[in-house]
Amino acid sequence: MSDKLMNYDKVCEQFDPVLGMEVHVELGTETKMFDYAPNTFGGEPNTHITPVSLGLPGSLPVVNHKAVEYAIRIGLALNCNIAEYCRFARKNYFYPDLAKAYQISQYDEPICYDGYLDVELEDGEVFRVEIERAHMEEDAGKNTHIGGDEGRIQGADHSLVDYNRAGVPLVEIVTKPIYGTGKRAPEVAAAYVRTLRDIFRAIGVSEARMEHGNVRADVNVSIRPGKDAPLGTRTETKNVNSFRGIEKTVHYEMRRQAAILAAGGKIVQETRHYHAEDGTTSPGREKSDAEDYRYFPEPDLVPLQPSREWVEEIRASLPEMPAARRKRLQGEWGFTDIEMRDIVNAGALDLIDQTVAAGAEPAGARKWWMGEIARLAKEQEKDLEEMPVTSAQVAELETLIADGKINDKLAKQVIAGVLAGEGDPAEVVKARGLEVVSDTGALESAVKQALADNPDVVEKIKGGKMAAIGALIGPVMKATRGSADAKAVKELIMKELGL
């Protein structure tokens, strides 16, 4: 990458960042936005299509009622006003993956407007992001470029188009300019999208799986000499679909733009592409303004007029919002602010909640998800929810410990077996012979052997140095392959020594 970059701390000393986020969420309806083609991820190319998906002559769109409901749910969750009257518009722009060469969207009359979202950062600071609008539109298809480097259009000799995604219902959420983030701008941007993702899942409008492209962010970044200076020229990095990518995009663009301005150059208003392999961005096309899209009312669709009664029914059906749920669970579980923050940041909240619901104590559920399983997930560079262990299995593990059938050391081996696909915890215990040794005779034999092998330790214990017992527990555990109960071993040692 040939871009010159300014040191990040220096950027923050000399410039004030201003952000703008445009987040697209694919709605989890059964069919597409304007036709009956299935709304399903994947599949053989060009199999989830109808004449409407392909924009064939004579085909007419029909609005998906459930998609409108989901859009209203999103708007209410984001504290937006819900329009009493709104309409669709044609966005005229050459989309090679929308066969009709325009997108049906909303422009000057969106269904949701003037909202806000309070975003909690990792240290507990809350930052309010103002929402300008949330509007409905259809997704485009997918282009696959052949012959270029890593599937990119640069250097490709031809492209293939898959229209399966064309027409999938979207809601695009557009913020007002986000001021005052300072040095924390990258963190705020990522936390904002993470909070949205959690809300989408909570209200049941989308699976919100970023790796499937269900949630994508267009990240707008500009910088200016100070908080009272006019807004700078912005760039828009398109379709970033990971929290880490969003954070790196803001970080990189701030450094890149600062270097250009410091050298006396000018920022080009353009779209850019994010490259996950090195955290950089590269130029796309010069950014168009709204008038360049020649919006006009969609003539094939009537305006929408959601009744106030329907809106209030939807409001009443909304579940507990994620922030309120976190506070409630923290109170029920008795966790500290730091413990709860670590759980949320690790993506373990739902997993622990489900484990508690399956019968585990909160402290035990937290111990395994945030301890051994988190350690293994980090080793494998996976998110916790990607690990092949269920909340029910972790609850079963806790039950085995509570019943005295295994100890914590053996439990780690059980987790390894579950992750290796050897079955549920009880099956792994049986197959690997991991149950705690309860045969008193076997334990007594191991204890006597340890005493005989360590006469110097025995003398220390008899001399009153009770801490030396730990030096004998180790050999006993080794002899029983870690399956002895440490408390029982200590009691037997003291019994054998007449203490």
N, C-alpha and C positions, 0 to 999 in steps of 0.2 A: 504494500500500500504506500503510495507516494505522498499522501496527505501529511502536511506538517501539523503537529499537535502541540498545544500549550500545556504546561503542567497544570493539573486539575486545581490544585490549591491556588495557583496564580490566577486561573480563570475566575475562581470565585471571589478573589480579591478585586478584580478589575471589572467584572461584568455581572449583570443580574439576569438569570435565566427566566424565560417565560415559556410555559408548556401549553400544549393543547392536545387532547386525546380524543381520538375517534375509534370507538370500540365496536366491532361487529360481533354479534352473537347469532349463531344459527339456532333457530327454534326447533324444538323436538316434536313437531307435529308429525302425523302419519303420512301426510301428503305435502306437496309443494305449495308455494305461496299462491299460485294462480291456476293450478291444474291438478289433476288427480294422480299424477306420477308419484311413486313412492319416495318418501324422504328418508333414504337409507344410506348410511355411510358405506363407501366402497362399492364392490360389485364389478362385474365385467363392464368395460367402457361402453357407454351409450346403450345401456339396458334399462335404466330408470328414466325413461323419457316418454313423452306424448307429443302430438303435433304442436301443442302450446309450448312445450319445453324447447322445441326446435324453431319456433317462430314461423311455422308454415303458413302460407296464405290461407285466409279463411278461418284460422283458429283464433278463438277469443278467450281472454283471461277471465277467471271468476275468483273473487277474493275468498281466501281460506278463513272461515269464521274463527277457528281455534287460534290461528296466528294473530288475529286482531285481539282476542282475549289475552294471549300471552304478552302482546305488546303493552296492553293496559296494565297487566300485572307488573311488568318491568317498570313502567312509568310510576305506578303507585309506590313500589318498593324504593324508588329513587326520589320520592317526595315531589313528583312532578304534578303539574296541572294536566288534566285529561281534556282534550279538545272536544267541544260539543259538535263541531263540524270540521272535517278534514278531508283531504282528497289526495289522490295519487297524481304523480307527474311523470312525464317521460324525460329521462336524462339522456340527451343525445351525445354519444361518444362512441368511437369505434371499439366495440368489445369483440375480439375474435372468438371469445368463448361464450358469447350470447348471439345466437344466430340472427336475431332480428335487428342487431346492431344498435340497440338502445336498451337502457335499463329502466324498469318501472320502479320508481322510488317515491319519496315525498320531498317536497322542496319548501315552499313558503307556508304550508299549512300542515305541520307534523301532528301526529296523534298525541304526543306528550311533549311538554315544554316547561321551562323554568323550574328545575328541581335542584337537588343538592345531595351529596353523599359525604358523610363523615368517615374519614379513613384513619385507622389507627396504625401508627408506625411501630417498629419493633421495640422501641423503648417506651411505648405507651403514649407518646404524643399524638394528639388527634388533629388532623388537618382536613378542613372542609373544602371540597371540590364542588364548584357550581356547575350544574348541568344546563346547557342551553336547550337541548332538544333530544328526543329519542323518537326516531321515525322508522317506518316499515319500508322494506324494499326486498328485491330478489337477489340471490347470489348469482355469480357468473359460474361458468363451467371451469374446466381445468385444462391448461395447455401443457403438453409435454414436448420439450425441445430435444431434438435428436441430432447428435453430432457435435454438440458443444461441450464445454467443460462442465462436468457435474450437473448436466441437465439445464444449464443456463442458455438463454437465447443468444448470448454472444458466441459467435462461431458455429452456431447450429446450421445444418443445411436444410432441415425441414421441421415442422411442428405437427403434432397430433392433438386433436381436440376431443375431450370427453365431456359430453353434455349432461352427465348424471347429476352434477351439482347445480346445473343451470336451473334457476327457479326455486331453489331451496329458500324458505322464508328467513329473512334476516331482520333484526332490529339493530340500527346503528345509533349509538349513544355518543353525542358530541358535547364536549365540555365548553364552557366559556374559558377565556384565557386564564391560566393558572399562575397566579402571582405569589411571590413571597416564599418560594421553596428554597432559594439560596443553594447552599452546598448539598442539601438533601433532595434536590430535584430528581436524580435517578431513582432514589428510594421511594419518593412520593409517587412517581409514575408507576412503578411496579406494584406498590401497595394498593394503589387505586384499582388497577386491573385485577389484582388478586381478590380485593373486596367485591368487585363486580362478579367475578367468577363464583365466589361463595354464595352471593345472592341469587344468581341464576339457578344454581343447584337447589338452594333452599326453597325457592318458590316453584320449582318444578317445570321451568320453561325450556331447559336445555341440559344435556349431559355436561356441557361446558368443558369438554376435553380438548385442551389446547393442542395436544399432539395430533388430533384429528382435524384441526382447523375450526373447531366449533366456536372458538373465541380467538379473534385476531385484532391487533391494535395497530392503527396508523398513528405514529408518534410525531407530533409537531414540536419543533424546538427552535427558539430564537434567543438571542442574547442582546443586551443593550448596556450602555456604559453605566447606568445607574437606575434606581427605582423610579425616578422622575423623568427619565428620558423617554422619547417616543419608542414604540415597539420596533424591534429589529425585523429584518426579513427572515421568514421562517423556512425551514425545510420539513418535508413530510416523509418519514421513513415508513414504507408500506408493509402491511401484513406481517407484523412481528408476532409470533405465536408462542412466546415463552416469557416468564417473568424475568429471567436472567437476561434474555435478549432485549427486553424493554429497558431494563436498567442500563445495560451496556450501550444501547443506542443513544440514550440521553447523555451519558457520560462522554461518549465518543464525539457526538455532534457538538457539545459544548466546547470541547477541546479543539476540534477542527475549526469551528466558526471563529473562536477566539484568536487562533493563530492567523487566520485570514484577515480579520479586522485589525489586529495588532500590526500587520505588515502593510496596512493601507489598502487592502483589497475590499471587495464587495461580496456579500453572500448572494448566491443565485437562488431564487425561489424555485424549488424543484422537488420532485419526488426522489426518494433514494431507496436503496435496497440494503437490508441488513445481512451480514455474513456471520453465521454462528461460529464458524471455525476460528475466526480471529477477532470477533467483536467489532468489526469495522462496518462502515456503510459506503456505498458507491452510488454515483449519479444514475438516475433513471431518465425522466423527461422533465422539461420545464413545466412547473405546476400551473394548471389552468385555474382561472377564477370561475365563480359560479355562472357568470353570464356566458362563458365560453361553452357551456353545456347546453345552451338553448332550451332550458326547461320550459315545458308548457303542460297544461292539464292533460292527463291521460284520457283520451276520448272514449276508450272502451270500458271504463270503470266508473260507476256512479260514486259520488262523494259518500263518506261514512259519517253517520250521526249516532255515536254510541249513547244510548239513553242513560240518564243519571242513575236510574234504578239499577241498570246492569253494572255500571261502574261501581256502585256501592256494594252490590252483591259480590263482585270480584274483590273489593277491598276487604270485605268481611271474611272472605275465604283465604286470605293470605296467612301463611304460617308465621311463626316467630322468626324475626330477622336474626341473622347470624350474630350481630353484636349483642343483642339482648340475650340470645341463647348462651353465648359465652359467659356472660355475667351470671346467669342463672346456674349454669353447670359449675362454675367456679365456687359459688356459694354452697351448692349441694355436695361437692367433692371435698371442699375444705382446702383447696390449693392456694398457694400464695400468688401474688400478681406475677412474679418472675416465673414460677412454675407454669402458670397458665399461658403466659406469653411464649415460653419455650415450646409448649405443646402446639400452640397455634402456628408458630413459625415453622415447626417441623411437619406441619400437615397431619398431625396425629389426633386432632380433636374428635372427628367422627369415628375414628378407629377405637379410641378409648371409650367414647360414649357407647358404641355398639358392644364393646367388651363388657362394660358395666351392665348393660342391658341383658347380656348373656349370663350374668351371675357373678362376675368378678368384683372384688373390692376396687374402688377407684385407685388407691395407692398401688395395688398389685398390677392393675392394667397399665398405669403410667410407667411403672418400673420396667416392664418388659418392652412396651412399645418405644419408650424413650431411651432404653438401655441396650440390651443385646440385639434386638431387632433393628434399632436405629444404627447401631454400630455396623452390623452386617450390610444394611442398606447403603451406608456410606462407602464401605469397601467395594460394593458392587456398582456404585454410582447410580443408584436407583432412588426414586421417591418411596416413602414408606408404603403408600397405597399400591405400589407395584410389586411389593414382596409377596411371594406365594404362601401367605399364612393368613387365616381368617380371624376375625374377632372371636368367633365361637371357639376356635382352637386355642387362642390365648386364654380365654376363660376356662377351658378344660385343663390347661396347664396349671393355672392357679388352683383349681380344685384338687389336682393331684398333689400339689405342694401342701395345701391345707389339710389333706387327709393323711399326710405323712408318708406318702408312697414314693415321693422323690424330694430331693432338696434343691436348693438354688443351683448348685454346681451341676447336678444331673439335668436340671431343667434346661440349661444351655445346650447340652447334648441333644435333648429332646427337640428343642427349636431347630437345631441343625438338621435333625432327621425329618421334621415336618417340611422345612424348606427344600430338602432334597427329594420330596415327593414320596416319603415312606409311609404316609398316612397321618391319621390324627394322633395327638399326643399319647393317648393310652396304647395305641397300636405300636408306636415307636418304642415306648417303654418296654412293652412285652417282647418285641422283636430284637431289641438291643440288650435286653436283660439289665435294664437300668434301675429297677425298683430298689429302694433303700433296703439294705440288709436288716432284717428284723430278727434273724436267727441269733439268739443270744450266744449260743455255743460258738458260732462262727466268729462273732465279734470278740468273744473272750479269748479265742485262740489267736486272733490277730493282735489283740492288746498285749497278751503275754509275750508274743514274739517281739513286739516293739520294745517292751520293757527289758527283755533279755539282750536285745541288740544295742541298747542305749543306756548302759549302767551309769554313765556320768550324768545324764539328764535325770535319772531316777534319784541320784544323790542330791541334786539341786532341789528337786521337788520336796524330798524328805527334809531338806534343810530350810524349807519355808518359802522357796521361790516358786510359787504356784504358776507364774506365767510360763514357766518352762514346760508345762503340760502341752502347750501348743506344738513343741518340737516332737512330741510323741503322736499327736493326732495325725500329723502328716503321713508318717509311715503306715498307720492303720488305714487311712483313706486310700493310700496307694495300693495296699494289699487287697482292699475291697473294691478297687476300681472306682473310687469316689462314691460308692453307694452306701457308705455307712453314715449314720446320723451323728454329727459332730457332738451334739449334747450327750447322746448315749455313750459315745466313746469316752468323753471326759469323765462321766460318772463311773464307768467301768475301770478306768485308770485309777481313780481315787479309791475305788473299792479294793482293787488289787493291792494298792499300797497302804491300805488300812487307814486312809485319811477321811 
